[in-house]
């Protein structure tokens, strides 16, 4: 089996091959490390490569397997972590100059769980500074999209998206506050799920928004998402938002399909103009779900029309408050210097009034209640485009979508942020390509703690409209 084959296997399939003795963890790890060395200088996905540690871990996993001990489906499988997730003894920069030399004492819970499951850490991948933006370009690295290196990989988990699209890891863990898993998944042609809020612990993750930060897997197949989510989900007393008795059986129900399910398309979100290719891919996705036996219908969720406004009155001020606290504590002995875009967003957050924040928080609760009632009475899932455009260029200040020009940030979070605010599971699934060969994506959303159904719907769509096997020509 060639190294070229190894790096394109899904995480679950690679885990099965390792368990069967058809390949060793060390062989897979070397294949990934060689590929990182060859491609990362151009893509700038990784900011820290932990080659020696990875080889040591891989050898240990192979020894365990030879002695009859397999830790689980991810035993020996190489992966990467977004660089806001603390790793004991390994630099964690959060994409910033402020934390350029920070080496945490301990792993974040999600990293510890993956280590316990036998996964092999290849390194840390780039993020937008403090996960507060959509380009994943900062003082450490300017991550490029493997499908077109002149375009962004999305953000803030853009390093994860680029690494997976280029075959530089079997899976990754990202974070999502207003779309930061789903946007880079869409731009890079991979899959990513923002789980139910509190399903995966955020303990040890450099915080952005206290009430909206989610941690979740990114991968090239839906099966991989389910397998990884089952490993990292579960209660954690170190995270005050962590859910008790969180389900961890997503992989077991992947084949349940969507026959008989009611799938709603929120008309209030569809007021956003779409690039023609995005519109075509979304219509094709609706038809695919109908062919699979689902009832796809238009529905109304009026508060979703204001999701971006609600988000912008909650997330930026919470982030600004977090950074003010750090400036008085953690950052006290450091040079505090932000990039221009993040400094502007923090200033926006400081300008939100207390009454504006309170009003938005009430609307957020109303949105969550509305969605809960909707899922209880009218639909089983929601379906939207993930983003209205294919990956953009880093210098674009506006997006022309026919009727008028739009702010790129507003366009990129339009379909995403409302479901982060509500804390419900939301999945980005590849849905084809535009005429320039850039990936397109749809989003599947479910009720709180119904992550398994969301993933099963994604798996059904994946089977009906397969995308695995497509690889960027540039890599």
Secondary structure, 3 states (H helix, E strand, C coil): CCHHHHCCCCHHHHHHHHHHCCCCHHHHHHHHHHHHHHHHHHHCCEEEECHHHHHHHHHHHHHHHHCCCCCCCCCCCEEEEECCECECCEECCCCCCCCCCCECCCCCHHHHHHHHCCCEEEEEECCCHHHCCCCCECCCCECCECCECCECCCCCCHHHHHHHHCCCCCEEEEEECCCCCHHHHHHHCCEEEECCCCCECCCCECCCCCCCCEEEEEECCHHHHHHHHHHHECCCCCCCCCCCCCCCCCHHHHHHCCCCCEEEEECCHHHCCCCHHHHHHHHHHHHHHHHCCCEEEEECCHHHHHHHHHHHCCHHHHHHHHHHHHHHCCCCCCCCCCCHHHHHHHHHHHHCCHHHHHHHHHHHHHHHHHHHHHHHHCCCEEEEECCCCCCCECCCCEEECCCCEEEHHHHHHCCCHHHHHHCCCEEEEEEEECCCCCEEEEEEEECCCCHHHHHHHHHHHHHHCCCCCCCCCCC
